[in-house]
């Protein structure tokens, strides 16, 4: 699976991930939905119609797919193992990501700074009246 401006080939590629790429990822996230063996698309995703839903509505599978799509395929399994859904993701602290998921420090720092924290900020901004 490949998304524009997102690569999982090297660590250097992840370091080049910037805010504009983050916005593009959010726009293209629906392409992340997994294709089943028979070729049909998993319809259990909370994402549809070309729009990204509020992360608070993501299922565990949506969180896992999000991190796989952003180049953290290995680390995505930790979110599955810990049953982190969107609501849990939005509640995570830096310490939760660095120690609670039992993943290496480098990827954990990037996951928190470039993904969890921006998703939390976006969620808060979109829910302010």
MOPAC internal coordinates of N, CA, C and O (Angstrom, degrees):
PM7 1SCF
backbone

  N    0.0000 0     0.00 0     0.00 0    0    0    0
  C    1.4361 1     0.00 0     0.00 0    1    0    0
  C    1.5215 1   107.44 1     0.00 0    2    1    0
  O    1.2310 1   120.30 1   -42.52 1    3    2    1
  N    1.3359 1   117.04 1   137.48 1    3    2    1
  C    1.4567 1   120.79 1  -178.17 1    5    3    2
  C    1.5178 1   109.86 1  -136.35 1    6    5    3
  O    1.2310 1   120.92 1   -46.58 1    7    6    5
  N    1.3035 1   115.85 1   133.42 1    7    6    5
  C    1.4578 1   121.36 1   174.75 1    9    7    6
  C    1.5185 1   108.38 1  -114.19 1   10    9    7
  O    1.2310 1   119.82 1   -32.88 1   11   10    9
  N    1.3329 1   117.94 1   147.12 1   11   10    9
  C    1.4566 1   119.94 1   178.20 1   13   11   10
  C    1.5242 1   111.42 1   -56.54 1   14   13   11
  O    1.2310 1   120.93 1   -43.13 1   15   14   13
  N    1.3205 1   115.82 1   136.87 1   15   14   13
  C    1.4575 1   123.41 1   175.87 1   17   15   14
  C    1.5216 1   113.82 1    65.19 1   18   17   15
  O    1.2310 1   119.75 1  -166.69 1   19   18   17
  N    1.3128 1   118.09 1    13.31 1   19   18   17
  C    1.4585 1   120.64 1   177.56 1   21   19   18
  C    1.5106 1   107.58 1  -123.52 1   22   21   19
  O    1.2310 1   120.46 1   -51.36 1   23   22   21
  N    1.3068 1   116.72 1   128.64 1   23   22   21
  C    1.4491 1   120.20 1  -178.86 1   25   23   22
  C    1.5094 1   109.11 1  -138.22 1   26   25   23
  O    1.2310 1   121.18 1   -35.79 1   27   26   25
  N    1.3083 1   115.34 1   144.21 1   27   26   25
  C    1.4556 1   118.86 1   177.73 1   29   27   26
  C    1.5160 1   110.61 1  -114.93 1   30   29   27
  O    1.2310 1   119.95 1  -164.49 1   31   30   29
  N    1.3525 1   117.71 1    15.51 1   31   30   29
  C    1.4503 1   120.23 1  -173.62 1   33   31   30
  C    1.5178 1   113.19 1   -71.12 1   34   33   31
  O    1.2310 1   119.53 1   142.31 1   35   34   33
  N    1.3222 1   118.51 1   -37.69 1   35   34   33
  C    1.4597 1   119.86 1  -179.04 1   37   35   34
  C    1.5147 1   110.45 1  -144.41 1   38   37   35
  O    1.2310 1   121.71 1   -16.96 1   39   38   37
  N    1.3137 1   114.33 1   163.04 1   39   38   37
  C    1.4519 1   119.67 1   176.12 1   41   39   38
  C    1.5228 1   110.26 1   -63.18 1   42   41   39
  O    1.2310 1   120.09 1   143.74 1   43   42   41
  N    1.3460 1   117.43 1   -36.26 1   43   42   41
  C    1.4632 1   120.70 1   179.46 1   45   43   42
  C    1.5167 1   111.43 1   -57.98 1   46   45   43
  O    1.2310 1   120.19 1   142.17 1   47   46   45
  N    1.3351 1   117.24 1   -37.83 1   47   46   45
  C    1.4591 1   120.55 1   178.90 1   49   47   46
  C    1.5177 1   110.62 1   -61.27 1   50   49   47
  O    1.2310 1   120.27 1   140.75 1   51   50   49
  N    1.3225 1   117.08 1   -39.25 1   51   50   49
  C    1.4597 1   120.09 1  -179.78 1   53   51   50
  C    1.5234 1   110.83 1   -66.59 1   54   53   51
  O    1.2310 1   120.56 1   146.72 1   55   54   53
  N    1.3372 1   116.54 1   -33.28 1   55   54   53
  C    1.4530 1   119.91 1   179.90 1   57   55   54
  C    1.5220 1   111.58 1   -68.64 1   58   57   55
  O    1.2310 1   120.00 1   154.77 1   59   58   57
  N    1.3345 1   117.60 1   -25.23 1   59   58   57
  C    1.4541 1   122.07 1  -179.98 1   61   59   58
  C    1.5238 1   112.05 1   -80.69 1   62   61   59
  O    1.2310 1   120.20 1   173.15 1   63   62   61
  N    1.3072 1   117.22 1    -6.85 1   63   62   61
  C    1.4579 1   122.57 1  -179.26 1   65   63   62
  C    1.5223 1   108.23 1   -65.19 1   66   65   63
  O    1.2310 1   119.65 1   -60.68 1   67   66   65
  N    1.3283 1   118.28 1   119.32 1   67   66   65
  C    1.4568 1   120.56 1  -178.13 1   69   67   66
  C    1.5202 1   111.06 1  -124.84 1   70   69   67
  O    1.2310 1   120.62 1     4.42 1   71   70   69
  N    1.3030 1   116.43 1  -175.58 1   71   70   69
  C    1.4675 1   120.85 1  -174.44 1   73   71   70
  C    1.5191 1   112.81 1   -61.79 1   74   73   71
  O    1.2310 1   119.67 1   140.31 1   75   74   73
  N    1.3291 1   118.24 1   -39.69 1   75   74   73
  C    1.4658 1   118.97 1  -179.69 1   77   75   74
  C    1.5193 1   111.01 1   -66.77 1   78   77   75
  O    1.2310 1   120.58 1   144.00 1   79   78   77
  N    1.3234 1   116.50 1   -36.00 1   79   78   77
  C    1.4601 1   119.27 1   176.42 1   81   79   78
  C    1.5218 1   110.40 1   -67.26 1   82   81   79
  O    1.2310 1   120.35 1   145.55 1   83   82   81
  N    1.3240 1   116.94 1   -34.45 1   83   82   81
  C    1.4575 1   121.01 1   178.24 1   85   83   82
  C    1.5264 1   110.01 1   -61.69 1   86   85   83
  O    1.2310 1   120.67 1   136.92 1   87   86   85
  N    1.3302 1   116.33 1   -43.08 1   87   86   85
  C    1.4643 1   120.57 1   178.54 1   89   87   86
  C    1.5217 1   110.05 1   -63.39 1   90   89   87
  O    1.2310 1   120.20 1   136.95 1   91   90   89
  N    1.3345 1   117.22 1   -43.05 1   91   90   89
  C    1.4646 1   120.24 1   178.03 1   93   91   90
  C    1.5211 1   110.58 1   -61.44 1   94   93   91
  O    1.2310 1   120.36 1   138.64 1   95   94   93
  N    1.3261 1   116.91 1   -41.36 1   95   94   93
  C    1.4575 1   120.01 1   178.56 1   97   95   94
  C    1.5209 1   110.26 1   -59.70 1   98   97   95
  O    1.2310 1   120.45 1   137.25 1   99   98   97
  N    1.3206 1   116.75 1   -42.75 1   99   98   97
  C    1.4586 1   119.94 1   179.92 1  101   99   98
  C    1.5220 1   111.24 1   -62.81 1  102  101   99
  O    1.2310 1   120.55 1   143.46 1  103  102  101
  N    1.3312 1   116.55 1   -36.54 1  103  102  101
  C    1.4620 1   119.77 1   179.04 1  105  103  102
  C    1.5210 1   112.15 1   -70.05 1  106  105  103
  O    1.2310 1   120.53 1   146.41 1  107  106  105
  N    1.3330 1   116.60 1   -33.59 1  107  106  105
  C    1.4553 1   120.64 1  -176.00 1  109  107  106
  C    1.5209 1   113.48 1   -98.55 1  110  109  107
  O    1.2310 1   119.14 1  -177.72 1  111  110  109
  N    1.3196 1   119.25 1     2.28 1  111  110  109
  C    1.4589 1   122.18 1  -176.79 1  113  111  110
  C    1.5189 1   113.93 1   -51.59 1  114  113  111
  O    1.2310 1   117.84 1   144.72 1  115  114  113
  N    1.3437 1   121.72 1   -35.28 1  115  114  113
  C    1.4620 1   119.09 1  -179.54 1  117  115  114
  C    1.5238 1   113.45 1   -55.24 1  118  117  115
  O    1.2310 1   119.75 1   153.65 1  119  118  117
  N    1.3280 1   118.08 1   -26.35 1  119  118  117
  C    1.4599 1   120.69 1   178.64 1  121  119  118
  C    1.5195 1   111.94 1   -69.07 1  122  121  119
  O    1.2310 1   120.14 1   170.25 1  123  122  121
  N    1.3077 1   117.34 1    -9.75 1  123  122  121
  C    1.4517 1   122.00 1  -177.65 1  125  123  122
  C    1.5230 1   112.42 1   -77.44 1  126  125  123
  O    1.2310 1   120.10 1   160.31 1  127  126  125
  N    1.3147 1   117.41 1   -19.69 1  127  126  125
  C    1.4594 1   119.89 1  -177.29 1  129  127  126
  C    1.5245 1   110.03 1   -54.65 1  130  129  127
  O    1.2310 1   120.91 1   -42.81 1  131  130  129
  N    1.2963 1   115.87 1   137.19 1  131  130  129
  C    1.4517 1   121.32 1  -175.53 1  133  131  130
  C    1.5177 1   112.14 1   -73.30 1  134  133  131
  O    1.2310 1   121.46 1   -35.53 1  135  134  133
  N    1.3326 1   114.82 1   144.47 1  135  134  133
  C    1.4479 1   120.94 1   174.28 1  137  135  134
  C    1.5222 1   107.60 1   -95.25 1  138  137  135
  O    1.2310 1   120.66 1   -50.28 1  139  138  137
  N    1.3149 1   116.34 1   129.72 1  139  138  137
  C    1.4596 1   120.92 1   179.64 1  141  139  138
  C    1.5218 1   109.73 1   -74.25 1  142  141  139
  O    1.2310 1   120.44 1   -12.35 1  143  142  141
  N    1.3255 1   116.76 1   167.65 1  143  142  141
  C    1.4593 1   121.53 1  -178.73 1  145  143  142
  C    1.5212 1   112.37 1   -56.98 1  146  145  143
  O    1.2310 1   119.67 1   146.80 1  147  146  145
  N    1.3221 1   118.24 1   -33.20 1  147  146  145
  C    1.4636 1   120.59 1  -178.61 1  149  147  146
  C    1.5258 1   112.46 1   -83.30 1  150  149  147
  O    1.2310 1   120.23 1  -176.94 1  151  150  149
  N    1.3419 1   117.17 1     3.06 1  151  150  149
  C    1.4532 1   120.99 1   176.66 1  153  151  150
  C    1.5139 1   114.76 1    94.24 1  154  153  151
  O    1.2310 1   119.99 1   171.82 1  155  154  153
  N    1.3351 1   117.62 1    -8.18 1  155  154  153
  C    1.4610 1   119.19 1   179.68 1  157  155  154
  C    1.5258 1   109.61 1   -80.67 1  158  157  155
  O    1.2310 1   120.47 1   -22.36 1  159  158  157
  N    1.3032 1   116.71 1   157.64 1  159  158  157
  C    1.4550 1   121.92 1  -179.43 1  161  159  158
  C    1.5176 1   109.05 1   -92.41 1  162  161  159
  O    1.2310 1   120.78 1   -40.67 1  163  162  161
  N    1.3250 1   116.11 1   139.33 1  163  162  161
  C    1.4557 1   121.70 1   178.12 1  165  163  162
  C    1.5255 1   108.97 1   -64.54 1  166  165  163
  O    1.2310 1   120.57 1   -64.83 1  167  166  165
  N    1.3121 1   116.52 1   115.17 1  167  166  165
  C    1.4635 1   120.86 1  -177.01 1  169  167  166
  C    1.5209 1   112.48 1   -91.53 1  170  169  167
  O    1.2310 1   119.88 1  -175.99 1  171  170  169
  N    1.3239 1   117.84 1     4.01 1  171  170  169
  C    1.4565 1   120.38 1   179.38 1  173  171  170
  C    1.5212 1   111.95 1   -80.06 1  174  173  171
  O    1.2310 1   120.36 1   173.48 1  175  174  173
  N    1.3235 1   116.92 1    -6.52 1  175  174  173
  C    1.4486 1   120.01 1  -179.73 1  177  175  174
  C    1.5202 1   110.24 1   -67.22 1  178  177  175
  O    1.2310 1   120.58 1   -32.83 1  179  178  177
  N    1.3160 1   116.49 1   147.17 1  179  178  177
  C    1.4616 1   120.75 1   178.03 1  181  179  178
  C    1.5203 1   111.60 1   -84.47 1  182  181  179
  O    1.2310 1   120.54 1  -175.14 1  183  182  181
  N    1.3242 1   116.58 1     4.86 1  183  182  181
  C    1.4526 1   121.86 1  -178.25 1  185  183  182
  C    1.5125 1   108.74 1  -102.27 1  186  185  183
  O    1.2310 1   120.36 1   -45.18 1  187  186  185
  N    1.3190 1   116.92 1   134.82 1  187  186  185
  C    1.4554 1   118.63 1   178.52 1  189  187  186
  C    1.5077 1   112.43 1  -163.22 1  190  189  187
  O    1.2310 1   121.01 1   -12.06 1  191  190  189
  N    1.3291 1   115.68 1   167.94 1  191  190  189
  C    1.4628 1   123.12 1   176.98 1  193  191  190
  C    1.5233 1   113.33 1    55.12 1  194  193  191
  O    1.2310 1   120.16 1  -147.54 1  195  194  193
  N    1.3417 1   117.30 1    32.46 1  195  194  193
  C    1.4481 1   120.73 1   175.86 1  197  195  194
  C    1.5138 1   115.26 1    71.75 1  198  197  195
  O    1.2310 1   119.92 1  -167.46 1  199  198  197
  N    1.3232 1   117.77 1    12.54 1  199  198  197
  C    1.4566 1   120.41 1   179.78 1  201  199  198
  C    1.5202 1   109.51 1  -124.36 1  202  201  199
  O    1.2310 1   121.51 1   -36.48 1  203  202  201
  N    1.3018 1   114.71 1   143.52 1  203  202  201
  C    1.4534 1   120.62 1   177.55 1  205  203  202
  C    1.5161 1   108.64 1   -83.95 1  206  205  203
  O    1.2310 1   120.80 1   -53.04 1  207  206  205
  N    1.3123 1   116.08 1   126.96 1  207  206  205
  C    1.4600 1   119.13 1   178.18 1  209  207  206
  C    1.5229 1   109.62 1   -76.50 1  210  209  207
  O    1.2310 1   121.31 1   -11.58 1  211  210  209
  N    1.2897 1   115.10 1   168.42 1  211  210  209
  C    1.4543 1   122.01 1   175.63 1  213  211  210
  C    1.5271 1   107.58 1   -60.84 1  214  213  211
  O    1.2310 1   119.70 1   -51.33 1  215  214  213
  N    1.3396 1   118.18 1   128.67 1  215  214  213
  C    1.4694 1   119.82 1   179.65 1  217  215  214
  C    1.5238 1   113.40 1   -54.06 1  218  217  215
  O    1.2310 1   119.75 1   156.33 1  219  218  217
  N    1.3173 1   118.08 1   -23.67 1  219  218  217
  C    1.4646 1   120.86 1   178.60 1  221  219  218
  C    1.5219 1   111.43 1   -62.34 1  222  221  219
  O    1.2310 1   120.46 1   160.33 1  223  222  221
  N    1.3276 1   116.73 1   -19.67 1  223  222  221
  C    1.4639 1   121.36 1  -179.48 1  225  223  222
  C    1.5255 1   112.89 1   -99.17 1  226  225  223
  O    1.2310 1   119.66 1  -178.18 1  227  226  225
  N    1.3313 1   118.26 1     1.82 1  227  226  225
  C    1.4568 1   120.96 1  -178.57 1  229  227  226
  C    1.5213 1   110.68 1   -72.01 1  230  229  227
  O    1.2310 1   121.11 1   -39.74 1  231  230  229
  N    1.3053 1   115.48 1   140.26 1  231  230  229
  C    1.4642 1   122.08 1   170.62 1  233  231  230
  C    1.5339 1   107.52 1   -82.83 1  234  233  231
  O    1.2310 1   120.49 1    -9.22 1  235  234  233
  N    1.3163 1   116.66 1   170.78 1  235  234  233
  C    1.4651 1   120.86 1   177.17 1  237  235  234
  C    1.5301 1   109.82 1   -55.17 1  238  237  235
  O    1.2310 1   120.14 1   137.86 1  239  238  237
  N    1.3299 1   117.33 1   -42.14 1  239  238  237
  C    1.4684 1   121.03 1  -179.37 1  241  239  238
  C    1.5242 1   111.78 1   -61.40 1  242  241  239
  O    1.2310 1   119.72 1   143.97 1  243  242  241
  N    1.3275 1   118.13 1   -36.03 1  243  242  241
  C    1.4642 1   121.60 1   177.87 1  245  243  242
  C    1.5261 1   110.78 1   -65.38 1  246  245  243
  O    1.2310 1   120.52 1   137.44 1  247  246  245
  N    1.3229 1   116.61 1   -42.56 1  247  246  245
  C    1.4678 1   121.23 1   178.71 1  249  247  246
  C    1.5262 1   109.42 1   -63.25 1  250  249  247
  O    1.2310 1   120.43 1   133.52 1  251  250  249
  N    1.3168 1   116.79 1   -46.48 1  251  250  249
  C    1.4633 1   121.45 1   179.54 1  253  251  250
  C    1.5243 1   110.24 1   -60.44 1  254  253  251
  O    1.2310 1   119.96 1   132.71 1  255  254  253
  N    1.3167 1   117.69 1   -47.29 1  255  254  253
  C    1.4654 1   121.44 1   179.97 1  257  255  254
  C    1.5205 1   111.81 1   -62.98 1  258  257  255
  O    1.2310 1   120.21 1   142.22 1  259  258  257
  N    1.3111 1   117.20 1   -37.78 1  259  258  257
  C    1.4646 1   121.11 1   177.96 1  261  259  258
  C    1.5255 1   110.08 1   -59.10 1  262  261  259
  O    1.2310 1   120.21 1   131.50 1  263  262  261
  N    1.3348 1   117.20 1   -48.50 1  263  262  261
  C    1.4592 1   119.55 1  -177.70 1  265  263  262
  C    1.5248 1   112.31 1   -72.17 1  266  265  263
  O    1.2310 1   119.69 1   148.27 1  267  266  265
  N    1.3023 1   118.19 1   -31.73 1  267  266  265
  C    1.4668 1   120.04 1   173.61 1  269  267  266
  C    1.5220 1   110.06 1   -63.33 1  270  269  267
  O    1.2310 1   120.49 1   137.96 1  271  270  269
  N    1.3227 1   116.68 1   -42.04 1  271  270  269
  C    1.4664 1   121.57 1  -178.01 1  273  271  270
  C    1.5216 1   112.34 1   -67.92 1  274  273  271
  O    1.2310 1   120.14 1   155.14 1  275  274  273
  N    1.3180 1   117.34 1   -24.86 1  275  274  273
  C    1.4599 1   120.14 1  -178.89 1  277  275  274
  C    1.5235 1   112.35 1   -93.45 1  278  277  275
  O    1.2310 1   120.35 1  -169.39 1  279  278  277
  N    1.3256 1   116.94 1    10.61 1  279  278  277
  C    1.4569 1   120.57 1   174.37 1  281  279  278
  C    1.5115 1   115.46 1    95.35 1  282  281  279
  O    1.2310 1   120.03 1  -168.88 1  283  282  281
  N    1.3057 1   117.55 1    11.12 1  283  282  281
  C    1.4642 1   121.45 1  -179.50 1  285  283  282
  C    1.5281 1   110.29 1  -113.22 1  286  285  283
  O    1.2310 1   121.02 1  -125.98 1  287  286  285
  N    1.3328 1   115.66 1    54.02 1  287  286  285
  C    1.4667 1   120.25 1  -176.12 1  289  287  286
  C    1.5232 1   112.14 1   -60.21 1  290  289  287
  O    1.2310 1   120.39 1   134.94 1  291  290  289
  N    1.3263 1   116.85 1   -45.06 1  291  290  289
  C    1.4685 1   120.48 1  -179.98 1  293  291  290
  C    1.5309 1   111.24 1   -62.67 1  294  293  291
  O    1.2310 1   121.28 1   133.98 1  295  294  293
  N    1.3215 1   115.16 1   -46.02 1  295  294  293
  C    1.4571 1   120.52 1  -175.88 1  297  295  294
  C    1.5265 1   112.34 1   -72.87 1  298  297  295
  O    1.2310 1   119.96 1   155.87 1  299  298  297
  N    1.3188 1   117.68 1   -24.13 1  299  298  297
  C    1.4692 1   121.19 1   179.95 1  301  299  298
  C    1.5253 1   111.29 1   -58.33 1  302  301  299
  O    1.2310 1   120.82 1   148.20 1  303  302  301
  N    1.3245 1   116.03 1   -31.80 1  303  302  301
  C    1.4673 1   119.85 1   179.71 1  305  303  302
  C    1.5282 1   112.10 1   -62.26 1  306  305  303
  O    1.2310 1   120.36 1   150.62 1  307  306  305
  N    1.3308 1   116.92 1   -29.38 1  307  306  305
  C    1.4690 1   120.08 1   178.88 1  309  307  306
  C    1.5247 1   110.70 1   -65.00 1  310  309  307
  O    1.2310 1   120.54 1   144.48 1  311  310  309
  N    1.3363 1   116.57 1   -35.52 1  311  310  309
  C    1.4672 1   119.89 1   177.67 1  313  311  310
  C    1.5294 1   110.19 1   -67.58 1  314  313  311
  O    1.2310 1   120.87 1   144.02 1  315  314  313
  N    1.3309 1   115.94 1   -35.98 1  315  314  313
  C    1.4679 1   120.91 1   176.34 1  317  315  314
  C    1.5282 1   109.62 1   -66.37 1  318  317  315
  O    1.2310 1   120.88 1   130.65 1  319  318  317
  N    1.3372 1   115.93 1   -49.35 1  319  318  317
  C    1.4668 1   120.67 1  -177.87 1  321  319  318
  C    1.5293 1   112.27 1   -59.36 1  322  321  319
  O    1.2310 1   120.61 1   142.61 1  323  322  321
  N    1.3217 1   116.43 1   -37.39 1  323  322  321
  C    1.4665 1   120.92 1  -178.50 1  325  323  322
  C    1.5296 1   112.88 1   -91.10 1  326  325  323
  O    1.2310 1   120.72 1  -176.80 1  327  326  325
  N    1.3475 1   116.22 1     3.20 1  327  326  325
  C    1.4717 1   122.59 1   178.31 1  329  327  326
  C    1.5332 1   112.05 1    55.00 1  330  329  327
  O    1.2310 1   121.25 1  -131.21 1  331  330  329
  N    1.3389 1   115.22 1    48.79 1  331  330  329
  C    1.4606 1   121.23 1   179.66 1  333  331  330
  C    1.5270 1   109.35 1   -85.99 1  334  333  331
  O    1.2310 1   120.51 1   -70.64 1  335  334  333
  N    1.3082 1   116.63 1   109.36 1  335  334  333
  C    1.4671 1   120.70 1   174.12 1  337  335  334
  C    1.5312 1   107.53 1   -95.65 1  338  337  335
  O    1.2310 1   120.34 1     5.05 1  339  338  337
  N    1.3165 1   116.96 1  -174.95 1  339  338  337
  C    1.4552 1   120.57 1  -176.88 1  341  339  338
  C    1.5164 1   114.17 1   -61.24 1  342  341  339
  O    1.2310 1   120.38 1   138.55 1  343  342  341
  N    1.3239 1   116.87 1   -41.45 1  343  342  341
  C    1.4689 1   119.71 1   179.13 1  345  343  342
  C    1.5239 1   110.58 1   -63.13 1  346  345  343
  O    1.2310 1   120.77 1   137.71 1  347  346  345
  N    1.3247 1   116.14 1   -42.29 1  347  346  345
  C    1.4663 1   120.18 1   178.19 1  349  347  346
  C    1.5232 1   110.56 1   -64.91 1  350  349  347
  O    1.2310 1   120.56 1   138.19 1  351  350  349
  N    1.3249 1   116.54 1   -41.81 1  351  350  349
  C    1.4642 1   121.48 1   179.46 1  353  351  350
  C    1.5290 1   110.86 1   -58.10 1  354  353  351
  O    1.2310 1   120.79 1   137.19 1  355  354  353
  N    1.3204 1   116.09 1   -42.81 1  355  354  353
  C    1.4643 1   120.38 1  -178.79 1  357  355  354
  C    1.5270 1   112.95 1   -70.28 1  358  357  355
  O    1.2310 1   120.15 1   162.78 1  359  358  357
  N    1.3160 1   117.32 1   -17.22 1  359  358  357
  C    1.4677 1   121.67 1   178.49 1  361  359  358
  C    1.5274 1   113.17 1   -94.30 1  362  361  359
  O    1.2310 1   120.33 1   171.07 1  363  362  361
  N    1.3248 1   116.98 1    -8.93 1  363  362  361
  C    1.4622 1   120.66 1  -174.32 1  365  363  362
  C    1.5262 1   112.06 1   -67.48 1  366  365  363
  O    1.2310 1   121.75 1   -41.11 1  367  366  365
  N    1.3220 1   114.26 1   138.89 1  367  366  365
  C    1.4597 1   121.17 1   173.83 1  369  367  366
  C    1.5249 1   108.30 1   -96.84 1  370  369  367
  O    1.2310 1   121.26 1    -9.54 1  371  370  369
  N    1.3100 1   115.20 1   170.46 1  371  370  369
  C    1.4683 1   120.05 1   177.03 1  373  371  370
  C    1.5325 1   109.42 1   -57.77 1  374  373  371
  O    1.2310 1   120.58 1   136.33 1  375  374  373
  N    1.3205 1   116.51 1   -43.67 1  375  374  373
  C    1.4589 1   121.18 1  -179.73 1  377  375  374
  C    1.5319 1   111.78 1   -62.44 1  378  377  375
  O    1.2310 1   120.18 1   141.66 1  379  378  377
  N    1.3271 1   117.26 1   -38.34 1  379  378  377
  C    1.4677 1   120.54 1   177.66 1  381  379  378
  C    1.5237 1   110.67 1   -58.37 1  382  381  379
  O    1.2310 1   120.91 1   134.74 1  383  382  381
  N    1.3350 1   115.86 1   -45.26 1  383  382  381
  C    1.4643 1   120.15 1  -177.90 1  385  383  382
  C    1.5250 1   110.50 1   -69.91 1  386  385  383
  O    1.2310 1   120.26 1   138.26 1  387  386  385
  N    1.3371 1   117.11 1   -41.74 1  387  386  385
  C    1.4615 1   120.47 1  -176.07 1  389  387  386
  C    1.5195 1   113.39 1   -72.64 1  390  389  387
  O    1.2310 1   119.97 1   147.76 1  391  390  389
  N    1.3266 1   117.65 1   -32.24 1  391  390  389
  C    1.4654 1   118.99 1  -175.82 1  393  391  390
  C    1.5232 1   114.22 1  -119.32 1  394  393  391
  O    1.2310 1   119.94 1   147.08 1  395  394  393
  N    1.3105 1   117.72 1   -32.92 1  395  394  393
  C    1.4577 1   121.01 1  -174.00 1  397  395  394
  C    1.5139 1   115.51 1   -74.31 1  398  397  395
  O    1.2310 1   120.34 1   158.13 1  399  398  397
  N    1.3309 1   116.96 1   -21.87 1  399  398  397
  C    1.4629 1   119.82 1  -177.74 1  401  399  398
  C    1.5226 1   113.12 1   -94.96 1  402  401  399
  O    1.2310 1   120.35 1   172.17 1  403  402  401
  N    1.3302 1   116.94 1    -7.83 1  403  402  401
  C    1.4686 1   122.08 1  -179.59 1  405  403  402
  C    1.5250 1   112.42 1    55.21 1  406  405  403
  O    1.2310 1   120.98 1  -133.58 1  407  406  405
  N    1.3335 1   115.74 1    46.42 1  407  406  405
  C    1.4649 1   120.19 1   175.14 1  409  407  406
  C    1.5224 1   108.18 1  -116.89 1  410  409  407
  O    1.2310 1   120.54 1   -17.61 1  411  410  409
  N    1.3286 1   116.57 1   162.39 1  411  410  409
  C    1.4562 1   121.48 1  -177.61 1  413  411  410
  C    1.5250 1   110.47 1   -60.27 1  414  413  411
  O    1.2310 1   121.51 1   -30.57 1  415  414  413
  N    1.3267 1   114.71 1   149.43 1  415  414  413
  C    1.4558 1   121.69 1  -173.91 1  417  415  414
  C    1.5279 1   113.34 1   -59.54 1  418  417  415
  O    1.2310 1   119.79 1   134.73 1  419  418  417
  N    1.3232 1   118.00 1   -45.27 1  419  418  417
  C    1.4693 1   120.78 1  -177.95 1  421  419  418
  C    1.5196 1   112.60 1   -56.69 1  422  421  419
  O    1.2310 1   120.03 1   121.99 1  423  422  421
  N    1.3281 1   117.55 1   -58.01 1  423  422  421
  C    1.4655 1   118.82 1   178.07 1  425  423  422
  C    1.5273 1   112.67 1   -61.01 1  426  425  423
  O    1.2310 1   120.15 1   144.00 1  427  426  425
  N    1.3322 1   117.32 1   -36.00 1  427  426  425
  C    1.4673 1   120.18 1  -179.39 1  429  427  426
  C    1.5263 1   111.13 1   -62.82 1  430  429  427
  O    1.2310 1   120.23 1   138.18 1  431  430  429
  N    1.3218 1   117.16 1   -41.82 1  431  430  429
  C    1.4646 1   120.56 1   178.04 1  433  431  430
  C    1.5217 1   111.10 1   -62.14 1  434  433  431
  O    1.2310 1   120.46 1   135.65 1  435  434  433
  N    1.3330 1   116.73 1   -44.35 1  435  434  433
  C    1.4689 1   121.01 1   179.79 1  437  435  434
  C    1.5238 1   111.08 1   -65.57 1  438  437  435
  O    1.2310 1   120.63 1   138.51 1  439  438  437
  N    1.3141 1   116.40 1   -41.49 1  439  438  437
  C    1.4683 1   120.25 1   179.26 1  441  439  438
  C    1.5236 1   110.04 1   -60.18 1  442  441  439
  O    1.2310 1   120.47 1   135.05 1  443  442  441
  N    1.3281 1   116.71 1   -44.95 1  443  442  441
  C    1.4612 1   118.81 1  -178.58 1  445  443  442
  C    1.5293 1   111.51 1   -69.21 1  446  445  443
  O    1.2310 1   120.02 1   128.31 1  447  446  445
  N    1.3241 1   117.56 1   -51.69 1  447  446  445
  C    1.4679 1   121.26 1  -173.82 1  449  447  446
  C    1.5202 1   113.54 1   -69.05 1  450  449  447
  O    1.2310 1   119.95 1   140.19 1  451  450  449
  N    1.3327 1   117.70 1   -39.81 1  451  450  449
  C    1.4636 1   120.89 1  -173.68 1  453  451  450
  C    1.5193 1   114.22 1   -97.55 1  454  453  451
  O    1.2310 1   120.17 1   170.10 1  455  454  453
  N    1.3232 1   117.28 1    -9.90 1  455  454  453
  C    1.4630 1   118.75 1  -176.08 1  457  455  454
  C    1.5257 1   113.17 1  -131.30 1  458  457  455
  O    1.2310 1   119.91 1   119.21 1  459  458  457
  N    1.3238 1   117.77 1   -60.79 1  459  458  457
  C    1.4656 1   120.13 1  -175.71 1  461  459  458
  C    1.5280 1   110.66 1   -62.45 1  462  461  459
  O    1.2310 1   120.24 1   127.99 1  463  462  461
  N    1.3150 1   117.15 1   -52.01 1  463  462  461
  C    1.4683 1   120.68 1  -177.83 1  465  463  462
  C    1.5308 1   111.87 1   -61.05 1  466  465  463
  O    1.2310 1   118.89 1   133.19 1  467  466  465
  N    1.3523 1   119.72 1   -46.81 1  467  466  465
  C    1.4741 1   118.91 1   176.92 1  469  467  466
  C    1.5288 1   113.38 1   -62.78 1  470  469  467
  O    1.2310 1   119.94 1   142.93 1  471  470  469
  N    1.3354 1   117.72 1   -37.07 1  471  470  469
  C    1.4635 1   119.65 1   177.39 1  473  471  470
  C    1.5270 1   110.67 1   -64.29 1  474  473  471
  O    1.2310 1   120.57 1   140.09 1  475  474  473
  N    1.3285 1   116.51 1   -39.91 1  475  474  473
  C    1.4631 1   120.34 1   177.95 1  477  475  474
  C    1.5302 1   110.61 1   -63.94 1  478  477  475
  O    1.2310 1   120.71 1   136.25 1  479  478  477
  N    1.3283 1   116.25 1   -43.75 1  479  478  477
  C    1.4641 1   120.97 1   179.59 1  481  479  478
  C    1.5190 1   110.90 1   -63.32 1  482  481  479
  O    1.2310 1   120.87 1   134.74 1  483  482  481
  N    1.3326 1   115.94 1   -45.26 1  483  482  481
  C    1.4653 1   120.76 1   179.25 1  485  483  482
  C    1.5291 1   110.44 1   -61.03 1  486  485  483
  O    1.2310 1   120.47 1   137.04 1  487  486  485
  N    1.3147 1   116.71 1   -42.96 1  487  486  485
  C    1.4629 1   121.48 1   179.89 1  489  487  486
  C    1.5321 1   110.65 1   -61.75 1  490  489  487
  O    1.2310 1   120.70 1   134.31 1  491  490  489
  N    1.3281 1   116.27 1   -45.69 1  491  490  489
  C    1.4651 1   120.07 1   180.00 1  493  491  490
  C    1.5261 1   111.62 1   -63.20 1  494  493  491
  O    1.2310 1   120.38 1   136.93 1  495  494  493
  N    1.3311 1   116.88 1   -43.07 1  495  494  493
  C    1.4695 1   120.63 1  -179.83 1  497  495  494
  C    1.5235 1   111.48 1   -64.32 1  498  497  495
  O    1.2310 1   120.37 1   141.15 1  499  498  497
  N    1.3274 1   116.89 1   -38.85 1  499  498  497
  C    1.4657 1   119.92 1  -177.29 1  501  499  498
  C    1.5269 1   112.61 1   -76.16 1  502  501  499
  O    1.2310 1   120.14 1   164.30 1  503  502  501
  N    1.3268 1   117.33 1   -15.70 1  503  502  501
  C    1.4628 1   120.37 1  -179.20 1  505  503  502
  C    1.5205 1   113.59 1  -107.02 1  506  505  503
  O    1.2310 1   120.64 1  -171.02 1  507  506  505
  N    1.3273 1   116.39 1     8.98 1  507  506  505
  C    1.4635 1   120.53 1   176.11 1  509  507  506
  C    1.5165 1   107.77 1   -88.67 1  510  509  507
  O    1.2310 1   120.77 1   -50.35 1  511  510  509
  N    1.3010 1   116.14 1   129.65 1  511  510  509
  C    1.4768 1   120.49 1  -177.85 1  513  511  510
  C    1.4997 1   112.28 1   -79.46 1  514  513  511
  O    1.2310 1   120.10 1   180.00 1  515  514  513

